[in-house]
Amino acid sequence: MALETSSLEVIPAQGWTLFVTNPVTLIMRNRDRKPFQIAVLSSPGTPSESESLVFSSYNQADGHYLELDPAPAGVYYVRALVDGPMGETTKFGYLADTTPIVVFVTVDSTAVTVDTTIVTCDST
C-alpha cells in the first residue's frame, strides 16, 4: 500500500489543478468549507462543467468531504469556486492510496469428478 498524504491550496484564478492520478482510494477534505469542484478525466486535460461535481457545505451536509473507496481510475482535478474574504486560498488535505491491489491465484489442474447419481427416497 502506497499512501500519499498531502495538502493543497488553490484559488479560483488557478482554474483546474491536477492533484492525483489513479488512486485506489481517495479521502479529501476541504479545510475551509468553501465550495469547490472535483473532476476525474481518463487522461490529462481540462475538465468541462459536465465532467465535474460541485461540493459545497453551504447546501450539502458533507459538502466539504469526499471519500471514494474504490476510486475510479483517472486523473483527478480540483477547482476552488470562491476566494476567501481577503483573497485567501481554499485549503484541502487528502489521503490517496495509489497502489493497486494485486491478487495471485494458483489453480491446481487436478481433475475433479462429480458424482451425478440421483438418490430417491420411497416414503413407504
Secondary structure, 3 states (H helix, E strand, C coil): CCEEEEEEEECHHHCCEEEEECCCEEEEEECCCCCEEEEEECCCCCCCHHHEEEECCCCCCCCCEEEECCCCCCEEEEEECCCCCCCCCEEEEEEEECCCCCCCCCCCCCCCCCCCCCCCCCCC
